[in-house]
Amino acid sequence: MIAKSKEIFQHLNKRRSLRFFSDKTFPAEVIENLVMSASTAPSGANKQPWTFCVVSSPELKRQIRFAAEVEERISYESRMSEDWKQDLKPFATDWQKPFLEIAPYLIIVFKRAYEFEVGGKKHQNYCVNESVGLACGFLLTAIHKLGLVALTHTPSPMDFLTKIINRPANERPFLLIPVGYPADDATVPDIQRKKKEDVLVWYK
């Protein structure tokens, strides 16, 4: 068990967020299986308050990229603090997001604040952010396990996603995740994860 747990850690420790994607595609069924893996996550009162929208249409991806870059440019120019921009320097990122068009699939995760019952009455969902966050963790783990790469992209605000793909009023964008193979010349920043003593506290 100790050896197996170490193997799991070593595998997941290789996962990195990537901004440089290949346009090489793969079967849509793969994405469907990844989404269904994510949907096995626990959720408040088992309400499963999530919708995973997969975009492969080049035209829709182009629209999403354009709208995301509009928001990102405003953020970099006026919304983000100097500390925030300084913290982003190691990632060499800016408002331009070509990966939104290059990656073969975009998974847009929506959180469902409530459901509509018969007659149109609203029924609240519970622990929505926590539940959808868990499902996204499952999704990223499954993507990595398969040898693919992803990026958790969070342009803010993200309301444009609701409009572009015409989602209902009870859904709010949570994460925009491009998924695919890494580009041949892909790079990742030289960063380190926290050490065990910085993240683990024992009470024996």
Secondary structure, DSSP 8 states (H G I E B T S, - for coil): -HHHHHHHHHHHTT--B-S-B------HHHHHHHHHHHTTS--GGG---EEEEEE--HHHHHHHHHHHHHHHHHIIIIIS-HHHHHHHGGGT--S--THHHHSSEEEEEEEESEEE-TTS-EEE-SSHHHHHHHHHHHHHHHHHHTT-EE--B--SS-HHHHHHTT--TTEEEEEEEEEE-B-TT----------HHHH-----
